[in-house]
Amino acid sequence: MGKAGKLGKAALGSEAELKALTHAVLKRLKEKQLEGLLQAVESRGGTRTSCLLLPGKVDSRLESPPPPYSRYPMDFLKPTDCPDSVPSSTETGGTNCLAPGGLSDSQVLQEPGDRSHWCVVAYWEEKTRVGRLYSVQEPSLDIFYDLPQGNGFCLGQLNSDNKSQLVQKVRSKIGYGIQLTKEVDGVWVYNRSSYPIFIKSATLDNPDSRTLLVHKVFPGFSIKAFDYEKAYSLQRPNDHEFMQQPWTGFTVQISFVKGWGQCYTRQFISSCPCWLEVIFNNR
């Protein structure tokens, strides 16, 4: 048997063992637990359900652990071509500039008396900001257009005067949107919608890079969009050239459905129909 045949047989064996382990776990759950699990799966997390406690040990013949779980698709790590086959692209021009009328970190984060939030969120439609800034105190925030159950930043409740058909079409596709979660290692963004999202963050790329990549995150995947430790190290206060440019290292930009950069017709995020500006508290 050739090497390819052996690998295929091993993969089939591993899949069978994983199925056996899954069935063994499900058999130990009560009916109400199974109903809650089914509800969570069918709603894709859109409906809040109680925590499901799994047994600590399950008898199975699984001899080796499954492959490590990846929070983002593997091809995300090695972009090769543009545009749809590539989850990321390089933005050209205006890398450190916010959209016209945009907010700088200092404008938002130096307001007196407000020290409890860890970030603020602004929602934009093309070059126009819609609604007020949303201040975030809780460790997790849902940003959505339509969610069966959930609290957070509901974009569907904002009053928008934009009559563009493209904006309205993209807005209707936001659906469950995204979830921002502040964890020990940084801030993660989970794509809960049925369409890709696109993210630009200084902490996602090489510190020596002069242009920032725009990363494509597929539905059902997440990415660590912001790293506090890396952001502080990127400030380089003694770098004269760096000090002459606006610093947006504590700002993450997220576009729904439509990407921007050299692989797309839109070169700047301000041309995207629906997008977010997340500004982190650097104090």
Secondary structure, DSSP 8 states (H G I E B T S, - for coil): --HHHHHHHHHHHHHHHHHHHHHHHHHTS-HHHHHHHHHHHHTTT-S--------S-------S------SS-GGGSS--SSSTT-SEEE--S-TT---TT---HHHHHT-TT--S-SEEEEEEETTEEEEEEEEE-SSEEEEES--SS--EEEGGGS------HHHHHHHHH-TT-EEEEEETTEEEEEE-SSS-EEEE-GGGS-TT-SS-EEEEE-TT-EEEEE-HHHHHHTT-TT-HHHHTS---TTEEEEEES---STTSS--SGGGSSSEEEEEE---
